[in-house]
Amino acid sequence: ERSERKRVTEPLHETRPPTYVVVEGDTLYKIALRFYGRTSAWKTIRDANKAVISTDGRINAGQKLVLP
């Protein structure tokens, strides 16, 4: 009897929705890692949300961000 194992590979990050609502404890780094798979993508998120993110990059729970 031969048993075969299927290899299941999961993506490094979640499927990226068009928008994301910030929850308590989030940072741009954490959101970037979660949806882009790398922390350096925080700049992309910041640049796409200049109208709602302060110049220091701080975000607040409840803010709705566009994820380009």
mmCIF file of the N, C-alpha and C atoms, coordinates in Angstrom:
data_MODEL
# 
_entry.id   MODEL 
# 
loop_
_atom_site.group_PDB 
_atom_site.id 
_atom_site.type_symbol 
_atom_site.label_atom_id 
_atom_site.label_alt_id 
_atom_site.label_comp_id 
_atom_site.label_asym_id 
_atom_site.label_entity_id 
_atom_site.label_seq_id 
_atom_site.pdbx_PDB_ins_code 
_atom_site.Cartn_x 
_atom_site.Cartn_y 
_atom_site.Cartn_z 
_atom_site.occupancy 
_atom_site.B_iso_or_equiv 
_atom_site.pdbx_formal_charge 
_atom_site.auth_seq_id 
_atom_site.auth_comp_id 
_atom_site.auth_asym_id 
_atom_site.auth_atom_id 
_atom_site.pdbx_PDB_model_num 
ATOM 1   N N  . GLU A 1 1  ? 0.852   -1.191 0.000  1.00 0.00 ? 1  GLU A N  1 
ATOM 2   C CA . GLU A 1 1  ? 0.000   0.000  0.000  1.00 0.00 ? 1  GLU A CA 1 
ATOM 3   C C  . GLU A 1 1  ? 0.883   1.236  0.000  1.00 0.00 ? 1  GLU A C  1 
ATOM 4   N N  . ARG A 1 2  ? 0.582   2.133  -0.858 1.00 0.00 ? 2  ARG A N  1 
ATOM 5   C CA . ARG A 1 2  ? 1.393   3.337  -1.009 1.00 0.00 ? 2  ARG A CA 1 
ATOM 6   C C  . ARG A 1 2  ? 0.612   4.554  -0.525 1.00 0.00 ? 2  ARG A C  1 
ATOM 7   N N  . SER A 1 3  ? 1.199   5.282  0.393  1.00 0.00 ? 3  SER A N  1 
ATOM 8   C CA . SER A 1 3  ? 0.507   6.487  0.861  1.00 0.00 ? 3  SER A CA 1 
ATOM 9   C C  . SER A 1 3  ? 1.203   7.713  0.285  1.00 0.00 ? 3  SER A C  1 
ATOM 10  N N  . GLU A 1 4  ? 0.403   8.619  -0.183 1.00 0.00 ? 4  GLU A N  1 
ATOM 11  C CA . GLU A 1 4  ? 0.947   9.844  -0.742 1.00 0.00 ? 4  GLU A CA 1 
ATOM 12  C C  . GLU A 1 4  ? 0.589   11.006 0.174  1.00 0.00 ? 4  GLU A C  1 
ATOM 13  N N  . ARG A 1 5  ? 1.555   11.864 0.360  1.00 0.00 ? 5  ARG A N  1 
ATOM 14  C CA . ARG A 1 5  ? 1.302   13.057 1.167  1.00 0.00 ? 5  ARG A CA 1 
ATOM 15  C C  . ARG A 1 5  ? 1.227   14.251 0.242  1.00 0.00 ? 5  ARG A C  1 
ATOM 16  N N  . LYS A 1 6  ? 0.214   15.016 0.450  1.00 0.00 ? 6  LYS A N  1 
ATOM 17  C CA . LYS A 1 6  ? 0.110   16.254 -0.317 1.00 0.00 ? 6  LYS A CA 1 
ATOM 18  C C  . LYS A 1 6  ? 0.790   17.352 0.484  1.00 0.00 ? 6  LYS A C  1 
ATOM 19  N N  . ARG A 1 7  ? 1.593   18.075 -0.202 1.00 0.00 ? 7  ARG A N  1 
ATOM 20  C CA . ARG A 1 7  ? 2.280   19.185 0.474  1.00 0.00 ? 7  ARG A CA 1 
ATOM 21  C C  . ARG A 1 7  ? 1.392   20.420 0.401  1.00 0.00 ? 7  ARG A C  1 
ATOM 22  N N  . VAL A 1 8  ? 1.065   20.939 1.559  1.00 0.00 ? 8  VAL A N  1 
ATOM 23  C CA . VAL A 1 8  ? 0.221   22.129 1.620  1.00 0.00 ? 8  VAL A CA 1 
ATOM 24  C C  . VAL A 1 8  ? 1.125   23.313 1.914  1.00 0.00 ? 8  VAL A C  1 
ATOM 25  N N  . THR A 1 9  ? 1.096   24.260 1.030  1.00 0.00 ? 9  THR A N  1 
ATOM 26  C CA . THR A 1 9  ? 1.894   25.459 1.264  1.00 0.00 ? 9  THR A CA 1 
ATOM 27  C C  . THR A 1 9  ? 0.962   26.622 1.486  1.00 0.00 ? 9  THR A C  1 
ATOM 28  N N  . GLU A 1 10 ? 1.192   27.318 2.551  1.00 0.00 ? 10 GLU A N  1 
ATOM 29  C CA . GLU A 1 10 ? 0.389   28.481 2.881  1.00 0.00 ? 10 GLU A CA 1 
ATOM 30  C C  . GLU A 1 10 ? 1.161   29.725 2.504  1.00 0.00 ? 10 GLU A C  1 
ATOM 31  N N  . PRO A 1 11 ? 0.444   30.756 2.079  1.00 0.00 ? 11 PRO A N  1 
ATOM 32  C CA . PRO A 1 11 ? 1.141   31.999 1.742  1.00 0.00 ? 11 PRO A CA 1 
ATOM 33  C C  . PRO A 1 11 ? 1.779   32.613 2.985  1.00 0.00 ? 11 PRO A C  1 
ATOM 34  N N  . LEU A 1 12 ? 2.820   33.391 2.768  1.00 0.00 ? 12 LEU A N  1 
ATOM 35  C CA . LEU A 1 12 ? 3.490   34.039 3.885  1.00 0.00 ? 12 LEU A CA 1 
ATOM 36  C C  . LEU A 1 12 ? 2.623   35.118 4.509  1.00 0.00 ? 12 LEU A C  1 
ATOM 37  N N  . HIS A 1 13 ? 1.684   35.639 3.757  1.00 0.00 ? 13 HIS A N  1 
ATOM 38  C CA . HIS A 1 13 ? 0.840   36.713 4.246  1.00 0.00 ? 13 HIS A CA 1 
ATOM 39  C C  . HIS A 1 13 ? -0.586  36.496 3.778  1.00 0.00 ? 13 HIS A C  1 
ATOM 40  N N  . GLU A 1 14 ? -1.492  37.213 4.393  1.00 0.00 ? 14 GLU A N  1 
ATOM 41  C CA . GLU A 1 14 ? -2.904  37.066 4.068  1.00 0.00 ? 14 GLU A CA 1 
ATOM 42  C C  . GLU A 1 14 ? -3.218  37.715 2.723  1.00 0.00 ? 14 GLU A C  1 
ATOM 43  N N  . THR A 1 15 ? -4.331  37.308 2.145  1.00 0.00 ? 15 THR A N  1 
ATOM 44  C CA . THR A 1 15 ? -4.804  37.966 0.942  1.00 0.00 ? 15 THR A CA 1 
ATOM 45  C C  . THR A 1 15 ? -5.098  39.419 1.290  1.00 0.00 ? 15 THR A C  1 
ATOM 46  N N  . ARG A 1 16 ? -4.634  40.320 0.450  1.00 0.00 ? 16 ARG A N  1 
ATOM 47  C CA . ARG A 1 16 ? -4.747  41.740 0.752  1.00 0.00 ? 16 ARG A CA 1 
ATOM 48  C C  . ARG A 1 16 ? -6.107  42.287 0.319  1.00 0.00 ? 16 ARG A C  1 
ATOM 49  N N  . PRO A 1 17 ? -6.886  42.782 1.277  1.00 0.00 ? 17 PRO A N  1 
ATOM 50  C CA . PRO A 1 17 ? -8.156  43.419 0.929  1.00 0.00 ? 17 PRO A CA 1 
ATOM 51  C C  . PRO A 1 17 ? -7.877  44.840 0.419  1.00 0.00 ? 17 PRO A C  1 
ATOM 52  N N  . PRO A 1 18 ? -8.856  45.485 -0.225 1.00 0.00 ? 18 PRO A N  1 
ATOM 53  C CA . PRO A 1 18 ? -8.624  46.847 -0.718 1.00 0.00 ? 18 PRO A CA 1 
ATOM 54  C C  . PRO A 1 18 ? -8.483  47.873 0.402  1.00 0.00 ? 18 PRO A C  1 
ATOM 55  N N  . THR A 1 19 ? -9.144  47.602 1.542  1.00 0.00 ? 19 THR A N  1 
ATOM 56  C CA . THR A 1 19 ? -9.028  48.501 2.697  1.00 0.00 ? 19 THR A CA 1 
ATOM 57  C C  . THR A 1 19 ? -8.856  47.676 3.964  1.00 0.00 ? 19 THR A C  1 
ATOM 58  N N  . TYR A 1 20 ? -8.400  48.339 5.009  1.00 0.00 ? 20 TYR A N  1 
ATOM 59  C CA . TYR A 1 20 ? -8.183  47.672 6.293  1.00 0.00 ? 20 TYR A CA 1 
ATOM 60  C C  . TYR A 1 20 ? -8.505  48.653 7.404  1.00 0.00 ? 20 TYR A C  1 
ATOM 61  N N  . VAL A 1 21 ? -9.240  48.206 8.407  1.00 0.00 ? 21 VAL A N  1 
ATOM 62  C CA . VAL A 1 21 ? -9.539  49.038 9.570  1.00 0.00 ? 21 VAL A CA 1 
ATOM 63  C C  . VAL A 1 21 ? -8.546  48.682 10.671 1.00 0.00 ? 21 VAL A C  1 
ATOM 64  N N  . VAL A 1 22 ? -7.828  49.682 11.130 1.00 0.00 ? 22 VAL A N  1 
ATOM 65  C CA . VAL A 1 22 ? -6.787  49.514 12.142 1.00 0.00 ? 22 VAL A CA 1 
ATOM 66  C C  . VAL A 1 22 ? -7.408  49.055 13.457 1.00 0.00 ? 22 VAL A C  1 
ATOM 67  N N  . VAL A 1 23 ? -6.771  48.083 14.095 1.00 0.00 ? 23 VAL A N  1 
ATOM 68  C CA . VAL A 1 23 ? -7.194  47.629 15.420 1.00 0.00 ? 23 VAL A CA 1 
ATOM 69  C C  . VAL A 1 23 ? -6.133  48.005 16.440 1.00 0.00 ? 23 VAL A C  1 
ATOM 70  N N  . GLU A 1 24 ? -6.513  48.003 17.688 1.00 0.00 ? 24 GLU A N  1 
ATOM 71  C CA . GLU A 1 24 ? -5.602  48.335 18.777 1.00 0.00 ? 24 GLU A CA 1 
ATOM 72  C C  . GLU A 1 24 ? -4.340  47.488 18.695 1.00 0.00 ? 24 GLU A C  1 
ATOM 73  N N  . GLY A 1 25 ? -3.196  48.134 18.783 1.00 0.00 ? 25 GLY A N  1 
ATOM 74  C CA . GLY A 1 25 ? -1.924  47.423 18.757 1.00 0.00 ? 25 GLY A CA 1 
ATOM 75  C C  . GLY A 1 25 ? -1.285  47.352 17.379 1.00 0.00 ? 25 GLY A C  1 
ATOM 76  N N  . ASP A 1 26 ? -2.023  47.739 16.329 1.00 0.00 ? 26 ASP A N  1 
ATOM 77  C CA . ASP A 1 26 ? -1.465  47.730 14.981 1.00 0.00 ? 26 ASP A CA 1 
ATOM 78  C C  . ASP A 1 26 ? -0.419  48.821 14.810 1.00 0.00 ? 26 ASP A C  1 
ATOM 79  N N  . THR A 1 27 ? 0.535   48.545 13.948 1.00 0.00 ? 27 THR A N  1 
ATOM 80  C CA . THR A 1 27 ? 1.497   49.539 13.481 1.00 0.00 ? 27 THR A CA 1 
ATOM 81  C C  . THR A 1 27 ? 1.576   49.380 11.969 1.00 0.00 ? 27 THR A C  1 
ATOM 82  N N  . LEU A 1 28 ? 2.132   50.366 11.300 1.00 0.00 ? 28 LEU A N  1 
ATOM 83  C CA . LEU A 1 28 ? 2.291   50.235 9.853  1.00 0.00 ? 28 LEU A CA 1 
ATOM 84  C C  . LEU A 1 28 ? 3.192   49.056 9.529  1.00 0.00 ? 28 LEU A C  1 
ATOM 85  N N  . TYR A 1 29 ? 4.205   48.815 10.366 1.00 0.00 ? 29 TYR A N  1 
ATOM 86  C CA . TYR A 1 29 ? 5.103   47.672 10.159 1.00 0.00 ? 29 TYR A CA 1 
ATOM 87  C C  . TYR A 1 29 ? 4.334   46.349 10.227 1.00 0.00 ? 29 TYR A C  1 
ATOM 88  N N  . LYS A 1 30 ? 3.473   46.210 11.240 1.00 0.00 ? 30 LYS A N  1 
ATOM 89  C CA . LYS A 1 30 ? 2.711   44.971 11.414 1.00 0.00 ? 30 LYS A CA 1 
ATOM 90  C C  . LYS A 1 30 ? 1.734   44.747 10.266 1.00 0.00 ? 30 LYS A C  1 
ATOM 91  N N  . ILE A 1 31 ? 1.080   45.825 9.833  1.00 0.00 ? 31 ILE A N  1 
ATOM 92  C CA . ILE A 1 31 ? 0.132   45.710 8.732  1.00 0.00 ? 31 ILE A CA 1 
ATOM 93  C C  . ILE A 1 31 ? 0.869   45.348 7.444  1.00 0.00 ? 31 ILE A C  1 
ATOM 94  N N  . ALA A 1 32 ? 2.020   45.974 7.223  1.00 0.00 ? 32 ALA A N  1 
ATOM 95  C CA . ALA A 1 32 ? 2.821   45.684 6.031  1.00 0.00 ? 32 ALA A CA 1 
ATOM 96  C C  . ALA A 1 32 ? 3.262   44.222 6.012  1.00 0.00 ? 32 ALA A C  1 
ATOM 97  N N  . LEU A 1 33 ? 3.725   43.731 7.139  1.00 0.00 ? 33 LEU A N  1 
ATOM 98  C CA . LEU A 1 33 ? 4.162   42.340 7.216  1.00 0.00 ? 33 LEU A CA 1 
ATOM 99  C C  . LEU A 1 33 ? 2.988   41.394 6.985  1.00 0.00 ? 33 LEU A C  1 
ATOM 100 N N  . ARG A 1 34 ? 1.854   41.709 7.564  1.00 0.00 ? 34 ARG A N  1 
ATOM 101 C CA . ARG A 1 34 ? 0.673   40.845 7.458  1.00 0.00 ? 34 ARG A CA 1 
ATOM 102 C C  . ARG A 1 34 ? 0.155   40.733 6.025  1.00 0.00 ? 34 ARG A C  1 
ATOM 103 N N  . PHE A 1 35 ? 0.094   41.858 5.311  1.00 0.00 ? 35 PHE A N  1 
ATOM 104 C CA . PHE A 1 35 ? -0.536  41.848 3.997  1.00 0.00 ? 35 PHE A CA 1 
ATOM 105 C C  . PHE A 1 35 ? 0.430   41.874 2.815  1.00 0.00 ? 35 PHE A C  1 
ATOM 106 N N  . TYR A 1 36 ? 1.670   42.265 3.053  1.00 0.00 ? 36 TYR A N  1 
ATOM 107 C CA . TYR A 1 36 ? 2.642   42.334 1.963  1.00 0.00 ? 36 TYR A CA 1 
ATOM 108 C C  . TYR A 1 36 ? 3.806   41.359 2.150  1.00 0.00 ? 36 TYR A C  1 
ATOM 109 N N  . GLY A 1 37 ? 3.913   40.799 3.354  1.00 0.00 ? 37 GLY A N  1 
ATOM 110 C CA . GLY A 1 37 ? 4.969   39.830 3.605  1.00 0.00 ? 37 GLY A CA 1 
ATOM 111 C C  . GLY A 1 37 ? 6.324   40.449 3.904  1.00 0.00 ? 37 GLY A C  1 
ATOM 112 N N  . ARG A 1 38 ? 6.363   41.780 4.025  1.00 0.00 ? 38 ARG A N  1 
ATOM 113 C CA . ARG A 1 38 ? 7.615   42.464 4.347  1.00 0.00 ? 38 ARG A CA 1 
ATOM 114 C C  . ARG A 1 38 ? 7.314   43.779 5.054  1.00 0.00 ? 38 ARG A C  1 
ATOM 115 N N  . THR A 1 39 ? 8.116   44.110 6.057  1.00 0.00 ? 39 THR A N  1 
ATOM 116 C CA . THR A 1 39 ? 7.876   45.334 6.827  1.00 0.00 ? 39 THR A CA 1 
ATOM 117 C C  . THR A 1 39 ? 8.162   46.594 6.028  1.00 0.00 ? 39 THR A C  1 
ATOM 118 N N  . SER A 1 40 ? 9.034   46.500 5.045  1.00 0.00 ? 40 SER A N  1 
ATOM 119 C CA . SER A 1 40 ? 9.392   47.691 4.271  1.00 0.00 ? 40 SER A CA 1 
ATOM 120 C C  . SER A 1 40 ? 8.217   48.274 3.491  1.00 0.00 ? 40 SER A C  1 
ATOM 121 N N  . ALA A 1 41 ? 7.142   47.527 3.342  1.00 0.00 ? 41 ALA A N  1 
ATOM 122 C CA . ALA A 1 41 ? 5.967   48.011 2.617  1.00 0.00 ? 41 ALA A CA 1 
ATOM 123 C C  . ALA A 1 41 ? 5.183   49.052 3.417  1.00 0.00 ? 41 ALA A C  1 
ATOM 124 N N  . TRP A 1 42 ? 5.609   49.349 4.638  1.00 0.00 ? 42 TRP A N  1 
ATOM 125 C CA . TRP A 1 42 ? 4.904   50.370 5.431  1.00 0.00 ? 42 TRP A CA 1 
ATOM 126 C C  . TRP A 1 42 ? 4.895   51.709 4.690  1.00 0.00 ? 42 TRP A C  1 
ATOM 127 N N  . LYS A 1 43 ? 5.929   51.990 3.938  1.00 0.00 ? 43 LYS A N  1 
ATOM 128 C CA . LYS A 1 43 ? 6.009   53.261 3.198  1.00 0.00 ? 43 LYS A CA 1 
ATOM 129 C C  . LYS A 1 43 ? 4.931   53.318 2.118  1.00 0.00 ? 43 LYS A C  1 
ATOM 130 N N  . THR A 1 44 ? 4.669   52.193 1.485  1.00 0.00 ? 44 THR A N  1 
ATOM 131 C CA . THR A 1 44 ? 3.631   52.123 0.456  1.00 0.00 ? 44 THR A CA 1 
ATOM 132 C C  . THR A 1 44 ? 2.273   52.428 1.068  1.00 0.00 ? 44 THR A C  1 
ATOM 133 N N  . ILE A 1 45 ? 2.013   51.858 2.244  1.00 0.00 ? 45 ILE A N  1 
ATOM 134 C CA . ILE A 1 45 ? 0.745   52.096 2.938  1.00 0.00 ? 45 ILE A CA 1 
ATOM 135 C C  . ILE A 1 45 ? 0.647   53.560 3.351  1.00 0.00 ? 45 ILE A C  1 
ATOM 136 N N  . ARG A 1 46 ? 1.718   54.083 3.928  1.00 0.00 ? 46 ARG A N  1 
ATOM 137 C CA . ARG A 1 46 ? 1.715   55.486 4.357  1.00 0.00 ? 46 ARG A CA 1 
ATOM 138 C C  . ARG A 1 46 ? 1.468   56.411 3.180  1.00 0.00 ? 46 ARG A C  1 
ATOM 139 N N  . ASP A 1 47 ? 2.172   56.193 2.083  1.00 0.00 ? 47 ASP A N  1 
ATOM 140 C CA . ASP A 1 47 ? 2.032   57.059 0.920  1.00 0.00 ? 47 ASP A CA 1 
ATOM 141 C C  . ASP A 1 47 ? 0.624   57.033 0.335  1.00 0.00 ? 47 ASP A C  1 
ATOM 142 N N  . ALA A 1 48 ? -0.035  55.895 0.405  1.00 0.00 ? 48 ALA A N  1 
ATOM 143 C CA . ALA A 1 48 ? -1.397  55.770 -0.128 1.00 0.00 ? 48 ALA A CA 1 
ATOM 144 C C  . ALA A 1 48 ? -2.443  56.362 0.808  1.00 0.00 ? 48 ALA A C  1 
ATOM 145 N N  . ASN A 1 49 ? -2.028  56.678 2.046  1.00 0.00 ? 49 ASN A N  1 
ATOM 146 C CA . ASN A 1 49 ? -2.984  57.153 3.051  1.00 0.00 ? 49 ASN A CA 1 
ATOM 147 C C  . ASN A 1 49 ? -2.541  58.459 3.697  1.00 0.00 ? 49 ASN A C  1 
ATOM 148 N N  . LYS A 1 50 ? -1.856  59.304 2.930  1.00 0.00 ? 50 LYS A N  1 
ATOM 149 C CA . LYS A 1 50 ? -1.332  60.554 3.487  1.00 0.00 ? 50 LYS A CA 1 
ATOM 150 C C  . LYS A 1 50 ? -2.405  61.430 4.121  1.00 0.00 ? 50 LYS A C  1 
ATOM 151 N N  . ALA A 1 51 ? -3.625  61.323 3.636  1.00 0.00 ? 51 ALA A N  1 
ATOM 152 C CA . ALA A 1 51 ? -4.717  62.147 4.161  1.00 0.00 ? 51 ALA A CA 1 
ATOM 153 C C  . ALA A 1 51 ? -5.143  61.724 5.566  1.00 0.00 ? 51 ALA A C  1 
ATOM 154 N N  . VAL A 1 52 ? -4.888  60.462 5.948  1.00 0.00 ? 52 VAL A N  1 
ATOM 155 C CA . VAL A 1 52 ? -5.369  59.981 7.250  1.00 0.00 ? 52 VAL A CA 1 
ATOM 156 C C  . VAL A 1 52 ? -4.249  59.568 8.209  1.00 0.00 ? 52 VAL A C  1 
ATOM 157 N N  . ILE A 1 53 ? -3.016  59.468 7.708  1.00 0.00 ? 53 ILE A N  1 
ATOM 158 C CA . ILE A 1 53 ? -1.903  59.090 8.574  1.00 0.00 ? 53 ILE A CA 1 
ATOM 159 C C  . ILE A 1 53 ? -1.070  60.337 8.864  1.00 0.00 ? 53 ILE A C  1 
ATOM 160 N N  . SER A 1 54 ? -0.770  60.570 10.132 1.00 0.00 ? 54 SER A N  1 
ATOM 161 C CA . SER A 1 54 ? 0.017   61.740 10.498 1.00 0.00 ? 54 SER A CA 1 
ATOM 162 C C  . SER A 1 54 ? 1.437   61.611 9.948  1.00 0.00 ? 54 SER A C  1 
ATOM 163 N N  . THR A 1 55 ? 2.131   62.722 9.890  1.00 0.00 ? 55 THR A N  1 
ATOM 164 C CA . THR A 1 55 ? 3.475   62.734 9.310  1.00 0.00 ? 55 THR A CA 1 
ATOM 165 C C  . THR A 1 55 ? 4.450   61.847 10.070 1.00 0.00 ? 55 THR A C  1 
ATOM 166 N N  . ASP A 1 56 ? 4.187   61.583 11.343 1.00 0.00 ? 56 ASP A N  1 
ATOM 167 C CA . ASP A 1 56 ? 5.077   60.716 12.123 1.00 0.00 ? 56 ASP A CA 1 
ATOM 168 C C  . ASP A 1 56 ? 4.759   59.227 11.919 1.00 0.00 ? 56 ASP A C  1 
ATOM 169 N N  . GLY A 1 57 ? 3.726   58.924 11.126 1.00 0.00 ? 57 GLY A N  1 
ATOM 170 C CA . GLY A 1 57 ? 3.400   57.541 10.809 1.00 0.00 ? 57 GLY A CA 1 
ATOM 171 C C  . GLY A 1 57 ? 2.539   56.837 11.836 1.00 0.00 ? 57 GLY A C  1 
ATOM 172 N N  . ARG A 1 58 ? 2.077   57.554 12.824 1.00 0.00 ? 58 ARG A N  1 
ATOM 173 C CA . ARG A 1 58 ? 1.233   56.917 13.840 1.00 0.00 ? 58 ARG A CA 1 
ATOM 174 C C  . ARG A 1 58 ? -0.169  56.708 13.302 1.00 0.00 ? 58 ARG A C  1 
ATOM 175 N N  . ILE A 1 59 ? -0.730  55.572 13.672 1.00 0.00 ? 59 ILE A N  1 
ATOM 176 C CA . ILE A 1 59 ? -2.101  55.250 13.280 1.00 0.00 ? 59 ILE A CA 1 
ATOM 177 C C  . ILE A 1 59 ? -2.903  54.948 14.528 1.00 0.00 ? 59 ILE A C  1 
ATOM 178 N N  . ASN A 1 60 ? -4.211  55.078 14.408 1.00 0.00 ? 60 ASN A N  1 
ATOM 179 C CA . ASN A 1 60 ? -5.100  54.864 15.550 1.00 0.00 ? 60 ASN A CA 1 
ATOM 180 C C  . ASN A 1 60 ? -6.154  53.815 15.223 1.00 0.00 ? 60 ASN A C  1 
ATOM 181 N N  . ALA A 1 61 ? -6.556  53.063 16.244 1.00 0.00 ? 61 ALA A N  1 
ATOM 182 C CA . ALA A 1 61 ? -7.603  52.066 16.088 1.00 0.00 ? 61 ALA A CA 1 
ATOM 183 C C  . ALA A 1 61 ? -8.835  52.748 15.501 1.00 0.00 ? 61 ALA A C  1 
ATOM 184 N N  . GLY A 1 62 ? -9.455  52.071 14.539 1.00 0.00 ? 62 GLY A N  1 
ATOM 185 C CA . GLY A 1 62 ? -10.656 52.604 13.906 1.00 0.00 ? 62 GLY A CA 1 
ATOM 186 C C  . GLY A 1 62 ? -10.399 53.300 12.588 1.00 0.00 ? 62 GLY A C  1 
ATOM 187 N N  . GLN A 1 63 ? -9.133  53.655 12.312 1.00 0.00 ? 63 GLN A N  1 
ATOM 188 C CA . GLN A 1 63 ? -8.827  54.303 11.038 1.00 0.00 ? 63 GLN A CA 1 
ATOM 189 C C  . GLN A 1 63 ? -8.982  53.300 9.898  1.00 0.00 ? 63 GLN A C  1 
ATOM 190 N N  . LYS A 1 64 ? -9.496  53.774 8.782  1.00 0.00 ? 64 LYS A N  1 
ATOM 191 C CA . LYS A 1 64 ? -9.645  52.925 7.595  1.00 0.00 ? 64 LYS A CA 1 
ATOM 192 C C  . LYS A 1 64 ? -8.517  53.290 6.624  1.00 0.00 ? 64 LYS A C  1 
ATOM 193 N N  . LEU A 1 65 ? -7.700  52.301 6.292  1.00 0.00 ? 65 LEU A N  1 
ATOM 194 C CA . LEU A 1 65 ? -6.574  52.514 5.408  1.00 0.00 ? 65 LEU A CA 1 
ATOM 195 C C  . LEU A 1 65 ? -6.794  51.827 4.078  1.00 0.00 ? 65 LEU A C  1 
ATOM 196 N N  . VAL A 1 66 ? -6.323  52.449 3.008  1.00 0.00 ? 66 VAL A N  1 
ATOM 197 C CA . VAL A 1 66 ? -6.314  51.833 1.691  1.00 0.00 ? 66 VAL A CA 1 
ATOM 198 C C  . VAL A 1 66 ? -5.052  50.988 1.595  1.00 0.00 ? 66 VAL A C  1 
ATOM 199 N N  . LEU A 1 67 ? -5.183  49.772 1.092  1.00 0.00 ? 67 LEU A N  1 
ATOM 200 C CA . LEU A 1 67 ? -4.015  48.902 0.892  1.00 0.00 ? 67 LEU A CA 1 
ATOM 201 C C  . LEU A 1 67 ? -3.792  48.760 -0.613 1.00 0.00 ? 67 LEU A C  1 
ATOM 202 N N  . PRO A 1 68 ? -2.867  49.558 -1.145 1.00 0.00 ? 68 PRO A N  1 
ATOM 203 C CA . PRO A 1 68 ? -2.646  49.549 -2.597 1.00 0.00 ? 68 PRO A CA 1 
ATOM 204 C C  . PRO A 1 68 ? -2.020  48.267 -3.100 1.00 0.00 ? 68 PRO A C  1 
# 
